[in-house]
Amino acid sequence: MYSKIQIRGKITVETGMHIGGSSQFSAIGAVDSTVIRDVGTNLPIIPGSSLKGKMRTLLAKKYNQGIVSSPDDDHEIVLRLFGSAKKGNIKTSRLLFSDMLVSNMDELNSIGLHSATEIKFENTINRLTSVANPRQIERVIRGTTFDLKIIYDAQKEDEIEEDFKAIKEGFKLLQYDYLGGHGSRGYGKIKISDIEIETVVGEVDSEILKRCRSMLKEV
């Protein structure tokens, strides 16, 4: 079989999130670490690669037996979803992630916010000299919402439900972890909601689709 299932939803930022942009040059007094932005709108984005990488890491921790030497040695279901470049076991990723754009800028404007980002001032202190090293980190503000869109390539009908169970687990694990950098300092907590799925190419058994939809409602 060859079909595609589209997964759509919302990602809401619950604590300031930092996914870094270019830091090749910073003028004196400028922000030390900026967020990545969409060139067309200048609004922050969540790169599909960031979501894909984080979900893969979390699912690998769940499914792998012990430490593996390479991502290409991950558990079979992780390789099925995210791909492998290992010689003799090359697999294309069944999950295709899109970059995620801000979807509620008008709502943020309506409550008096004129930007989807904030600047957080932080300090590191040298333990020996007590000298402070201040820095400025740009973060996507709490309450910002992004449109989530993932395409799942349905290659084998008897594996669809198992794959969607893993996708559900990936979403759930992500909500108890963080997205972006500095998670141990409280950054990057997110909420995934309003998940819907539909077949956009080919045909998938309606009962399988119904069960997969029910699974993702549990996220």
C-alpha positions in Angstrom: 0.0 0.0 0.0 1.0 3.6 -0.3 -0.9 6.3 1.5 -0.2 9.4 3.5 -1.9 10.5 6.7 -1.7 14.1 7.8 -1.4 14.9 11.5 -2.3 18.4 12.5 -2.5 20.1 15.9 -1.3 23.0 18.0 1.9 23.4 20.0 1.5 26.0 22.8 4.6 27.4 24.6 4.1 27.1 28.4 7.4 28.5 29.5 9.8 30.7 27.5 11.4 28.6 24.7 14.7 29.2 23.0 15.6 27.5 19.7 18.7 29.4 18.6 19.3 31.3 15.4 22.6 32.6 14.0 25.0 34.0 16.5 27.9 34.7 14.1 28.0 38.4 15.0 26.6 40.3 18.0 27.2 44.1 18.3 28.1 45.4 21.8 24.9 45.5 23.8 23.0 43.2 21.4 21.2 40.0 22.4 23.8 37.3 22.8 21.6 34.4 21.7 18.6 35.0 19.4 15.8 32.7 18.3 15.4 31.3 14.8 12.9 33.3 12.7 10.9 33.0 9.5 12.5 35.3 6.9 9.1 36.3 5.5 7.4 37.4 8.7 10.3 37.8 11.1 8.3 35.7 13.6 9.9 32.9 15.5 9.5 29.3 14.2 9.9 25.8 15.5 12.0 24.0 12.8 10.7 20.6 11.9 14.2 19.3 12.5 14.1 20.4 16.1 10.8 18.6 16.8 11.9 15.5 14.9 15.3 15.3 16.6 13.8 15.7 20.1 11.0 13.1 19.5 13.5 10.6 18.1 15.8 11.1 21.1 13.0 10.6 23.6 11.6 7.5 21.8 15.1 6.0 21.5 15.6 6.3 25.3 12.3 4.5 25.8 12.7 1.7 23.3 16.4 1.1 23.1 17.9 -1.7 25.3 20.8 0.1 26.9 23.2 2.5 25.1 23.6 2.2 21.3 26.7 3.4 19.5 24.8 5.1 16.7 21.3 6.3 15.9 21.3 3.8 13.1 21.3 1.1 15.8 18.1 2.4 17.4 15.1 0.1 18.1 13.3 -1.0 14.9 10.2 1.1 15.5 12.4 4.2 15.9 14.2 3.4 12.7 10.8 2.9 11.0 9.5 6.3 12.0 12.7 8.4 11.7 14.9 6.5 9.2 18.3 4.9 9.0 21.4 5.4 6.9 23.1 2.2 7.9 24.6 0.2 5.1 22.5 -2.8 4.4 19.6 -1.4 6.5 18.7 1.9 4.8 15.2 3.1 5.7 13.5 6.3 4.7 11.7 8.2 7.5 7.9 7.6 7.7 7.4 10.9 9.4 7.8 14.1 7.4 8.0 17.2 9.7 7.1 20.8 8.5 8.5 23.9 10.1 5.9 25.3 12.5 4.8 29.0 12.3 3.2 31.2 14.9 -0.6 31.0 14.6 -1.9 33.4 17.3 0.0 36.7 16.7 -3.3 38.6 16.4 -4.4 37.2 19.8 -1.1 38.3 21.4 -1.5 41.7 19.9 -5.1 42.0 21.3 -3.8 41.6 24.9 -1.1 44.3 24.4 1.8 42.2 23.4 3.7 43.5 20.3 6.2 40.7 20.0 6.2 36.9 20.3 9.6 37.0 22.0 11.2 38.4 25.2 14.7 39.0 26.3 15.8 37.2 29.5 18.9 38.4 31.3 21.1 35.7 32.9 24.4 35.6 34.8 27.0 32.9 35.2 29.4 33.4 38.1 33.0 32.2 38.2 33.3 30.2 41.4 36.9 31.2 41.9 36.8 34.9 41.1 33.1 35.6 41.7 33.2 37.6 38.4 29.7 37.7 36.7 29.3 37.0 33.0 25.9 38.5 32.1 24.2 37.5 28.9 20.9 38.1 27.1 18.8 35.2 25.7 15.9 35.7 23.5 12.9 33.4 24.2 9.5 32.8 22.6 7.0 34.0 25.2 4.6 31.9 27.1 1.2 31.5 25.4 2.6 31.6 21.8 1.0 28.9 19.6 2.4 27.2 16.6 0.6 25.1 13.9 1.8 21.5 14.0 1.8 19.5 10.7 3.4 16.1 10.2 2.9 13.7 7.3 3.0 10.0 8.0 3.8 7.6 5.1 1.6 4.6 5.6 3.7 1.8 4.0 2.3 -1.3 5.7 -1.2 -1.5 6.9 -0.5 -3.9 9.7 2.1 -1.5 11.2 0.1 1.7 11.2 -1.4 1.3 14.6 1.9 0.3 16.2 3.5 3.4 14.6 0.8 5.7 15.9 1.1 4.3 19.4 4.8 5.3 19.2 3.9 8.7 17.9 1.5 9.2 20.8 4.2 8.2 23.2 6.6 10.6 21.6 4.1 13.5 22.0 3.5 12.5 25.6 7.2 12.3 26.5 7.8 15.6 24.9 5.3 17.3 27.1 7.1 16.0 30.2 10.4 17.1 28.8 11.3 20.3 26.9 11.8 21.6 23.4 14.8 23.7 22.4 17.7 24.6 24.8 18.2 25.3 28.5 15.4 22.9 29.6 17.0 22.2 32.9 16.6 25.9 33.7 12.9 25.9 33.0 12.8 26.7 29.3 10.8 25.0 26.6 7.8 23.3 28.3 5.1 22.9 25.7 1.5 21.6 25.4 0.3 19.6 22.3 -3.4 19.9 21.6 -6.2 19.8 19.1 -4.7 16.8 17.2 -6.6 15.6 14.1 -5.6 13.1 11.5 -6.9 12.5 7.9 -5.9 10.5 4.9 -4.6 12.9 2.2 -3.2 10.4 -0.3 -4.5 7.0 -1.1 -6.8 5.0 1.2 -6.5 3.8 4.8 -9.1 1.5 6.4 -11.5 3.7 8.3 -11.4 1.5 11.4 -7.6 1.8 11.6 -7.9 5.5 11.2 -10.5 5.7 13.9 -8.4 3.8 16.4 -5.3 5.9 15.6 -7.4 9.1 16.0 -8.6 7.8 19.4 -5.0 7.1 20.4 -3.8 10.6 19.7 -6.8 12.1 21.6 -5.1 10.7 24.7 -2.1 13.0 24.3 
